[in-house]
Amino acid sequence: MSNAQKNDAGLVAAVVYEDLSLFEYGCAVEVFSLPRPELGAGWYRFTTVACTRGPLRGAGGIQIVADGDLKLFDEAKTIIVPGWSNVATPVPEDLCQALHRASERGTRVMSICTGAFVLAAAGLLNGKKATTHWRHAAELARRYPDIQVEPDVLYVDAGNILTSAGSIAGIDLCLHLIRRDHGARIANHVA
């Protein structure tokens, strides 16, 4: 195995959906999809995964074309769920099942902001500490009493399951992942 393969940070798969929260998605794109040739081999590869069929529109009407469907989770080392557009909107069961299977395989699953509701619906936060946007923390705790909701932290790293508070805290969590994978020097360079 070459050094590039040993140090490969792997595929980061960001979930896209109807009425996508563009800022949270943009955080993932900015941190993990931009080419960084100055950092050498082993940087992240990035893809978008549609959780539903058909044309998707993000907030503000922008059209989204995903790279593929939930099968791409099979290749991912890290899955990112951007803020869920409306916490009252049910999470598709096939997305919940795909996230659960990926987590069982050891794939890191991360949410930004209200994406924590998706991880909770998939059962990935049961018995764990987690966070979400402060405005929705009480609702997350009410709906999912098996989760220890931490409303006053930027992010929670529970091993392979990670959650961030609001949108801007998602950037902090993305940089935390880089620090875990590549060290503080590289994370500071990206920041």
N, C-alpha and C positions, 0 to 999 in steps of 0.2 A: 504494500500500500504506500503510495507517495505521500509526501508531507502535505500536499494540497488536499488530498483525500482525508488524511487524519485530522487536519485543522478545518475542514469544511464545516461552516456553521449551518449548512443545510438549507432546505427550502422553507421559506416563511409563506404561509398561505393566509391571506386576509379574506374574511367572509364579506361578501357584498349581497345586498338585499334591496327590496323596494323601499324607497324613501331613506336611503343610506345616509347616515350622519357623516357628512363629508370631512369635517375637521378631524374627527377621530381616525377615519380612514386615511386622511392625508398625513397624520402623524406616522402611521405605519409605513406609508409609501416613502415619505421623506427619509426616515431612518433606515429602512431595510431594502428599498429598491434602487436607490441612487447608486450608480457605479462609483466605486471607491478604489480605483487602480493603485492609488498611493499606499493602500493597506495590504496589497499583495493578494496572493491566492487565498482562498478559504472564506471570502466574504459571502454574505447571504445571497441566495437566489430568492426571487419574489414572484408570487402568483396571486391571482384573485380567483375566488371560488364563489360561484352563485349558489345560494341556498334554495332558490326557487327557479322554475323555468320561465322563459319568456324575457322580453325586454325589461330592463330595470331602470328606474329613474332615482337619482339621488335627490337630496333636499335641494330645492331651487329648480328642479326639473332637468338637471344634467343627465344625459343618457349614459348608462354603464354597460359595458360589454365585458363579461368575465372571461377568464382564460379557460375555465372548465367548471365542472360540477363537483359535488361532494366527494367523488372518487379521488380527486387530487389530494385529499387528506391522507391517503395511503402513503404518499411520498413526502409529506411534510414532517419537518422536525419541530416546527413551531406553528401554531395556529393562532391568529389574532381575530377576535370578535370586536369590531368597533362598537361604539355606543349604539344600542338598540333604539330605533327612532321613536318608539312609544312603548313605555314599560307595560301598558295595558294590552298591547298587541301580542297574541299568542305566538310562541316560538314553534316553528314547524317541527313536527315529531321526527322527520327524517334528519333534520339538522341536529337535534338532540341526540339521536342514536349515533350519528356519524362522529360527533364530538366525544361521546362516551367511548366508542370503539377506539378512536385515536388516543384518548387518554389511557385506556387500558394497555395500548401498545407502548406507552411511554412517551408519546408526543407531548410536548409542552403546549398548554392551552392558556391563552392570555386574553383578558378582556380589558377594554378601555371604557371608562365611564359606565354607562348603563348596559354595556355588554355583559356585565355581571349577571343580569337577569337571564341571559341566554345560558350562561354556565350553570346558574342555579336551576333552571328548567331542565337541563341535561343531567342534573344530579351530581355535578362535579364539585360543588361547594359544600355538600353535606359533611358536617363534622369538622369543617375547616374555618379558619379566619378568612374574611374577604372584605372588600370595600367597594364602594360605588360613589357616584356623585352625592354630595351631602344632602341634596334636595330629595333624593330617592332612598337614602339609607334606611329610614324607618320603614318604608314600604317593603324593601328587600327583607328586612328582619321579620316583618309581620307575615309576609307570604311564605317565607322559608325559615321557620324557627330553628332548624338544625344548623344554620349558619351563624357563626359568631361574627356579626357585622361590626367592623371597625370604622366608624364614620369620620374619624379625625386623623387619618393617615393618608399619605399620598398614594401608597400602593402596598399590597401584601404579596409577599413571595411565599407560597406554600409548596415549594418544591417545583413540581411540574404544572401546578395550577397557580396562575398569577392574576391579580385584579388591580385596577387602578381606580382612583377617585375620579374627579372630573376630567374634562378634556385635556387640559394642560398637564395634569398629573400623568396622563398617558405617555407623554414625551419622557417624563422621568422614568416610567416603567420600561419603556423601550431602551433607554440608556442603561438602565439596570441590567437588562438582558445582555447588552453588548459587554458590559463590565463582567458579567458571569462568563460569557463565551470568550472574550478577547482581552480582558484586563482593563484596568483603570486608564492606562495611557491611551488606548484606542477609544474608549468611551469618551474621554475628555476631548480627543481629536474630533470625534463625530459631533459632540456637543458644541 
